[in-house]
Amino acid sequence: MTPGIRRVTRLLTAHIDSQLLIALLLLMSVGLVTIFSGSNQSLARVSSQLANIVVALGVLYVFANIPPHYLMRIALPLYVLGVLLLVCVALFGDIVNGARRWLYVGVTRIQPSELMKIAVPLMLAWYFDRYEATLKLKNYIVAVMLLLVPIGLIVRQPDLGTALLISAAGGYVLFLAGLSWRIIAGLGIAGAACMPFVWGMMHDYQRQRILTLIDPTQDPLGAGYHTIQSTIAVGSGGIIGKGWLQGTQTHLDFIPERTTDFIFAVYSEEWGLLGNMLLLFLFLLVIARGVVITANAATLFTRLFGGAITLTFFPYAFVNMGMVSGILPVVGVPLPLVSYGGTSLVTICLGLGILMSIETHKKLVQS
């Protein structure tokens, strides 16, 4: 490699964190292998996911090269835009499978709730950074209100899975910003006390999901079918799995949504406990690298936003694995970087790109 090519390569990769990139590429590779099996060896499905990956990596590269202080400038406009889009969804959105989550914009269809996974923690991090020197209880109250507005609109769609993830992201920002443990505990107790009222406000299918979690055999061919078949697949994988393309639950079409929400069941059946441990290790690599980047961040804004992105990655993976394993209700959350789909993949890579930007631009900020 000539010196000129090396110089260009260094310039192009100056803001790419190699450790984080390797971990996410490995997870994407696991996803492609599993999608190929879960889709009955459909090359079209794999090719479509490859296109999604190319777009997502392009988004990652763009945001990795944007200095964090530029992101601060768009925090408020992005949040306002996201809330307006959620209002438009409530008024004009398309109803698919009983849920109003999508909005047609021009020639394409978007899901504004995905945008809020980034916009909400970005807005809260900007808000706390702005009032860093004079933080008082009223600032935390305002932050909670900023969090509850989009969550309320998303729950109304209804989309409980996305609402939970955004709640987690916002909650992490509040915690990292110094919200007292006593207040957090009080909010938790208050939330638990409200559960009877929440139960009455839930849709019939949401209540059914919780009842099915307790006893999936009460409706084995209906609401309990997903949970029963996915847990059978996870358990049948044993220690070492049945082997790639050899999963019986998968290839006899017992597992629903095999390449999206329930892809973990396909992976578990074919690769077993050892494969699951490897997958968990890859997720932990992403989280660990994100924690290191957050701990070394130069400003309060980057620490709060980086921490929210990193810590939200855990519940994202945990909720999916939990619902597939039968320990959580089915809420329609994909397995990050593994499940088929473009919207979720782009959103996650956007967040990871910002993490890379926080790491590689910190010297410029400090100097």
C-alpha positions as CSV (number, residue, x, y, z in Angstrom):
1,M,0.0,0.0,0.0
2,T,1.5,3.3,-1.1
3,P,1.8,6.3,1.4
4,G,-0.9,8.2,-0.5
5,I,-3.4,5.3,-0.2
6,R,-2.5,4.9,3.5
7,R,-3.1,8.6,4.1
8,V,-6.5,8.5,2.4
9,T,-7.5,5.4,4.3
10,R,-6.5,7.1,7.6
11,L,-8.6,10.2,6.7
12,L,-11.6,8.1,5.7
13,T,-11.5,6.0,8.9
14,A,-10.4,8.7,11.3
15,H,-13.7,8.8,13.1
16,I,-14.5,5.1,13.0
17,D,-14.0,3.2,16.3
18,S,-12.6,-0.2,15.1
19,Q,-13.5,-2.1,18.3
20,L,-17.2,-1.1,18.0
21,L,-17.3,-1.6,14.3
22,I,-15.9,-5.2,14.5
23,A,-18.5,-6.1,17.2
24,L,-21.4,-4.8,15.2
25,L,-20.2,-6.4,11.9
26,L,-20.0,-9.8,13.7
27,L,-23.6,-9.3,15.0
28,M,-24.8,-8.4,11.5
29,S,-23.0,-11.5,10.1
30,V,-24.8,-13.7,12.7
31,G,-28.0,-12.0,11.5
32,L,-27.4,-12.8,7.8
33,V,-26.6,-16.4,8.6
34,T,-29.7,-16.8,10.7
35,I,-31.9,-15.0,8.2
36,F,-30.8,-17.3,5.5
37,S,-31.8,-20.3,7.5
38,G,-35.0,-18.8,8.9
39,S,-36.2,-17.7,5.5
40,N,-35.8,-21.2,4.1
41,Q,-32.6,-20.3,2.3
42,S,-34.0,-17.3,0.5
43,L,-31.3,-15.4,-1.2
44,A,-33.7,-12.5,-1.9
45,R,-34.3,-12.1,1.8
46,V,-30.6,-12.1,2.5
47,S,-29.9,-9.7,-0.4
48,S,-32.6,-7.3,1.0
49,Q,-30.9,-7.4,4.4
50,L,-27.5,-6.8,2.9
51,A,-29.0,-3.6,1.3
52,N,-30.3,-2.6,4.7
53,I,-26.9,-3.1,6.2
54,V,-25.2,-1.0,3.5
55,V,-27.6,1.8,4.2
56,A,-27.2,1.5,7.9
57,L,-23.4,1.5,7.7
58,G,-23.6,4.6,5.5
59,V,-25.7,6.3,8.2
60,L,-23.2,5.2,10.8
61,Y,-20.3,6.6,8.8
62,V,-22.1,10.0,8.3
63,F,-22.9,10.4,12.0
64,A,-19.5,9.2,13.1
65,N,-18.0,12.2,11.2
66,I,-20.4,14.8,12.7
67,P,-18.9,16.5,15.8
68,P,-21.2,16.2,18.9
69,H,-21.7,19.9,19.2
70,Y,-23.5,20.0,15.9
71,L,-25.9,17.3,17.2
72,M,-26.7,19.7,20.1
73,R,-28.0,22.2,17.6
74,I,-30.5,19.8,16.1
75,A,-31.7,18.3,19.4
76,L,-34.7,20.6,19.9
77,P,-35.8,20.8,16.2
78,L,-35.5,17.0,15.9
79,Y,-37.5,16.4,19.1
80,V,-40.2,18.9,17.9
81,L,-40.3,17.3,14.5
82,G,-40.6,13.8,16.0
83,V,-43.5,14.9,18.3
84,L,-45.3,16.5,15.3
85,L,-44.9,13.4,13.2
86,L,-46.4,11.3,16.1
87,V,-49.3,13.7,16.2
88,C,-49.7,13.2,12.4
89,V,-49.6,9.4,12.9
90,A,-52.4,9.7,15.5
91,L,-54.5,11.8,13.1
92,F,-53.6,10.4,9.6
93,G,-51.6,7.3,10.1
94,D,-52.3,4.0,8.4
95,I,-53.8,1.2,10.5
96,V,-51.9,-2.1,10.1
97,N,-52.9,-5.2,12.2
98,G,-55.0,-2.9,14.5
99,A,-52.2,-0.5,15.2
100,R,-51.7,3.0,13.8
101,R,-47.9,3.4,13.7
102,W,-47.0,4.3,10.1
103,L,-47.1,7.5,8.1
104,Y,-46.8,8.0,4.4
105,V,-44.4,10.7,3.4
106,G,-44.1,11.2,-0.3
107,V,-43.5,7.8,-1.9
108,T,-42.4,6.0,1.2
109,R,-43.8,5.0,4.6
110,I,-42.0,5.9,7.9
111,Q,-42.4,4.9,11.5
112,P,-41.8,8.1,13.5
113,S,-41.6,6.3,16.8
114,E,-38.2,4.9,15.7
115,L,-36.9,8.5,15.3
116,M,-37.8,9.2,18.9
117,K,-35.4,6.5,20.1
118,I,-32.7,9.0,19.2
119,A,-34.6,12.2,19.5
120,V,-35.7,11.8,23.1
121,P,-32.3,11.0,24.8
122,L,-30.7,13.7,22.5
123,M,-33.2,16.3,23.7
124,L,-32.9,15.4,27.4
125,A,-29.1,15.4,27.2
126,W,-29.2,18.8,25.5
127,Y,-31.6,20.1,28.2
128,F,-29.5,18.9,31.1
129,D,-26.3,20.2,29.5
130,R,-27.9,23.6,29.1
131,Y,-28.8,23.8,32.8
132,E,-25.7,21.9,34.1
133,A,-24.6,24.7,36.4
134,T,-28.1,25.3,38.0
135,L,-29.8,21.9,38.0
136,K,-32.8,21.9,40.4
137,L,-35.8,19.6,41.0
138,K,-37.9,21.6,38.5
139,N,-35.4,20.7,35.7
140,Y,-36.0,17.0,36.4
141,I,-39.8,17.6,36.4
142,V,-39.5,19.4,33.0
143,A,-37.4,16.5,31.7
144,V,-40.0,14.0,32.8
145,M,-42.6,15.9,30.9
146,L,-40.5,16.0,27.8
147,L,-40.2,12.2,28.1
148,L,-43.9,11.6,28.8
149,V,-45.2,13.5,25.8
150,P,-43.8,11.1,23.1
151,I,-44.3,8.1,25.2
152,G,-48.0,8.9,25.6
153,L,-48.4,9.3,21.8
154,I,-46.6,6.0,21.1
155,V,-48.6,4.1,23.7
156,R,-51.7,5.4,22.1
157,Q,-50.8,3.8,18.7
158,P,-50.4,1.3,20.5
159,D,-46.7,0.3,20.4
160,L,-45.8,-0.8,23.9
161,G,-42.4,-2.3,23.0
162,T,-41.1,1.0,21.5
163,A,-42.6,3.0,24.4
164,L,-40.7,0.8,26.8
165,L,-37.4,1.3,25.0
166,I,-37.8,5.1,24.8
167,S,-38.8,5.1,28.5
168,A,-35.6,3.2,29.3
169,A,-33.5,5.7,27.2
170,G,-35.0,8.7,28.9
171,G,-34.8,7.0,32.3
172,Y,-31.1,6.4,31.8
173,V,-30.5,10.1,31.0
174,L,-32.4,11.1,34.2
175,F,-30.3,8.7,36.2
176,L,-27.0,9.8,34.7
177,A,-27.9,13.4,35.2
178,G,-28.0,12.9,38.9
179,L,-31.7,12.2,39.8
180,S,-31.9,11.1,43.4
181,W,-32.3,7.4,44.1
182,R,-35.1,8.3,46.5
183,I,-37.0,10.0,43.7
184,I,-36.4,7.1,41.4
185,A,-37.6,4.6,44.0
186,G,-40.7,6.8,44.6
187,L,-41.5,6.9,40.9
188,G,-41.1,3.1,40.8
189,I,-43.5,2.7,43.8
190,A,-46.0,5.1,42.2
191,G,-45.8,3.3,38.9
192,A,-46.5,0.0,40.7
193,A,-49.4,1.5,42.5
194,C,-50.9,2.7,39.2
195,M,-50.8,-0.8,37.6
196,P,-54.5,-1.6,38.4
197,F,-55.5,1.6,36.5
198,V,-53.0,0.8,33.7
199,W,-54.6,-2.7,33.4
200,G,-58.0,-1.1,32.8
201,M,-56.6,1.2,30.1
202,M,-54.8,-1.5,28.2
203,H,-56.2,-3.0,25.0
204,D,-57.7,-6.4,25.1
205,Y,-54.8,-7.9,23.1
206,Q,-52.2,-6.4,25.5
207,R,-54.0,-7.9,28.5
208,Q,-54.1,-11.2,26.7
209,R,-50.4,-11.1,26.1
210,I,-49.7,-10.8,29.9
211,L,-52.2,-13.5,30.7
212,T,-50.6,-15.7,28.0
213,L,-47.2,-15.1,29.6
214,I,-48.5,-16.5,32.9
215,D,-50.1,-19.6,31.2
216,P,-49.5,-19.9,27.4
217,T,-51.4,-23.2,27.4
218,Q,-54.7,-21.5,27.9
219,D,-54.8,-20.7,24.2
220,P,-52.2,-22.9,22.6
221,L,-53.3,-22.3,19.0
222,G,-54.0,-18.6,19.4
223,A,-52.4,-16.1,21.7
224,G,-50.1,-18.6,23.3
225,Y,-48.8,-20.1,20.0
226,H,-45.9,-17.8,19.6
227,T,-44.6,-18.3,23.1
228,I,-45.1,-22.1,23.2
229,Q,-43.3,-22.7,19.8
230,S,-40.4,-20.3,20.5
231,T,-39.7,-21.8,23.9
232,I,-39.8,-25.3,22.4
233,A,-37.2,-24.2,19.8
234,V,-35.0,-22.6,22.4
235,G,-35.0,-25.7,24.6
236,S,-34.6,-28.1,21.7
237,G,-31.3,-26.6,20.8
238,G,-29.7,-28.1,23.9
239,I,-26.0,-27.4,24.5
240,I,-24.5,-27.3,21.0
241,G,-27.6,-27.0,18.9
242,K,-29.0,-29.0,16.0
243,G,-26.7,-27.4,13.4
244,W,-27.1,-24.7,10.8
245,L,-30.1,-25.3,8.6
246,Q,-31.1,-28.3,10.7
247,G,-33.6,-26.7,13.0
248,T,-36.9,-28.7,12.9
249,Q,-39.1,-26.1,14.6
250,T,-37.8,-23.6,12.1
251,H,-38.0,-25.6,8.9
252,L,-41.3,-27.3,9.7
253,D,-42.8,-23.8,10.0
254,F,-43.7,-23.9,13.6
255,I,-41.9,-20.7,14.6
256,P,-43.7,-17.5,13.5
257,E,-41.9,-14.3,12.3
258,R,-38.7,-16.4,12.0
259,T,-36.5,-13.6,10.5
260,T,-37.8,-10.7,12.5
261,D,-39.1,-10.7,16.1
262,F,-38.5,-14.5,16.7
263,I,-35.2,-14.9,15.0
264,F,-33.6,-15.7,18.4
265,A,-35.6,-18.9,18.5
266,V,-34.2,-19.9,15.1
267,Y,-30.6,-19.1,16.2
268,S,-31.0,-20.9,19.6
269,E,-32.4,-24.1,18.0
270,E,-29.5,-24.3,15.5
271,W,-26.6,-23.2,17.7
272,G,-27.7,-24.1,21.2
273,L,-26.5,-22.8,24.6
274,L,-22.9,-22.3,23.4
275,G,-24.1,-20.2,20.4
276,N,-26.3,-18.1,22.7
277,M,-23.3,-17.5,25.0
278,L,-21.3,-16.3,22.0
279,L,-24.2,-14.0,20.9
280,L,-24.4,-12.6,24.5
281,F,-20.6,-12.0,24.4
282,L,-20.9,-10.0,21.2
283,F,-23.7,-7.9,22.7
284,L,-21.6,-7.3,25.8
285,L,-18.7,-6.2,23.7
286,V,-20.8,-3.5,22.2
287,I,-22.1,-2.4,25.6
288,A,-18.7,-2.5,27.2
289,R,-17.1,-0.4,24.5
290,G,-20.0,2.0,24.8
291,V,-19.5,2.3,28.5
292,V,-15.8,3.0,28.0
293,I,-16.6,5.7,25.4
294,T,-19.2,7.3,27.7
295,A,-16.9,7.3,30.7
296,N,-14.2,9.1,28.7
297,A,-16.6,11.6,27.1
298,A,-15.5,15.3,27.3
299,T,-18.8,17.0,28.1
300,L,-22.0,16.4,30.1
301,F,-24.0,16.3,26.9
302,T,-21.9,13.5,25.4
303,R,-21.8,11.6,28.6
304,L,-25.5,11.6,29.0
305,F,-26.3,10.9,25.4
306,G,-23.6,8.3,25.0
307,G,-24.7,6.6,28.2
308,A,-28.3,6.5,27.1
309,I,-27.4,4.9,23.7
310,T,-25.2,2.3,25.4
311,L,-27.5,1.3,28.2
312,T,-30.6,1.2,26.0
313,F,-28.8,-1.5,23.9
314,F,-29.2,-3.9,26.9
315,P,-33.0,-3.8,27.3
316,Y,-33.3,-3.8,23.5
317,A,-31.6,-7.3,23.4
318,F,-33.0,-8.4,26.8
319,V,-36.7,-7.7,25.9
320,N,-36.4,-9.7,22.6
321,M,-34.6,-12.6,24.2
322,G,-37.0,-12.5,27.1
323,M,-40.2,-12.6,25.0
324,V,-38.8,-15.5,22.8
325,S,-37.8,-17.4,25.9
326,G,-41.2,-17.0,27.6
327,I,-40.1,-14.8,30.5
328,L,-41.6,-11.5,29.1
329,P,-44.8,-10.8,27.1
330,V,-44.6,-10.6,23.4
331,V,-44.2,-6.9,22.5
332,G,-42.8,-6.9,19.0
333,V,-39.2,-5.8,19.6
334,P,-36.6,-7.1,17.1
335,L,-33.2,-8.5,18.1
336,P,-30.8,-5.6,17.6
337,L,-28.4,-5.9,14.5
338,V,-29.6,-9.5,14.0
339,S,-33.3,-9.4,13.0
340,Y,-34.4,-8.6,9.5
341,G,-35.5,-5.1,8.8
342,G,-34.2,-1.7,7.8
343,T,-35.8,0.9,10.2
344,S,-34.5,-0.6,13.4
345,L,-31.1,-1.4,11.9
346,V,-30.6,2.2,10.7
347,T,-31.7,3.6,14.1
348,I,-29.2,1.5,16.0
349,C,-26.3,2.2,13.6
350,L,-27.2,5.9,13.8
351,G,-26.8,5.7,17.6
352,L,-23.5,3.7,17.3
353,G,-22.2,6.3,14.8
354,I,-22.8,9.0,17.3
355,L,-20.9,6.9,19.9
356,M,-18.0,6.8,17.6
357,S,-18.2,10.5,17.1
358,I,-18.1,11.1,20.8
359,E,-15.0,9.0,21.1
360,T,-13.0,10.3,18.1
361,H,-13.9,14.0,18.6
362,K,-13.2,14.2,22.3
363,K,-9.6,15.4,21.8
364,L,-10.9,18.3,19.7
365,V,-13.3,19.3,22.4
366,Q,-10.7,19.1,25.2
367,S,-8.2,21.1,23.4
